[in-house]
Amino acid sequence: MSPVPISVLKVDKLGIRRSERWLFRDLSFELKSGEVIQVVGHNGAGKTSLMRSLCGLLTQAEGKINWLEINDLPCLPLFLGHLPAVKPELTVFENLKFHPIAGRFLDDEPIEDAIEEVRLGDYLETPARYLSAGQTRRVGLARLLLADTPCWVLDEPFTSLDVEGCRWLESQIEDFAAKGGAVLLTSHQAVNLKETIRTLEIVRFEEALC
């Protein structure tokens, strides 16, 4: 029997503005364990701003964002942004070793295993500046394998990946959700998962008034 889903995140009447212009207002939704939600909307609707706001990187103008406790511990989501957050002067290994993942630093062995999993084992000591865009993206995605967190917040994670890389990432999302993880993501391309993805549409404030 599958475990009963529990709430991970509750958002109530959220509103975000850029300068004097509202991106969106009155956005409410709930994210539960085992669930995958894809945020959709026109360019400029505020999808990235939403993701950054949920992770404390952007202050909302109104509304509430409530990450709930799981097993008496606060939920600390792993955020992967549109840019891979990889420093070009550091090696592949150093980018994962010296960048805290979901709030903690890790031992060498799991980092090396994650690098092998994303097919960068031959580039362990290679400075990231010499990697292709797809390889750089995979360095960032290796953090998914290392983060001890109940929730992933992924902004355009499929960018620069080839077909094989996209299938790998889809399988990671499926496995994470099957184990009770919660995923909130944006993507300009179709996401093919065995389980149904719930969509959350962001409507630009000006359009909502029409």
Protein Blocks (a to p, Z undefined) as FASTA:
>chain_A
ZZddddfbdcehiacdehjbcfbghiacdddehiacddeddehilpmmmmmmmnopaccf
bdcdddddeehiacddddddfbloiafkbcfklmmmmmcgehiacdfklmmmmmmmnopm
mmmmgcfklpcfklmmmmmmmmmmmpccfbdcdehklgoiafklmmmmmmmmmmmmmnop
acddddfbdcddfbdcdddddddfklmmZZ
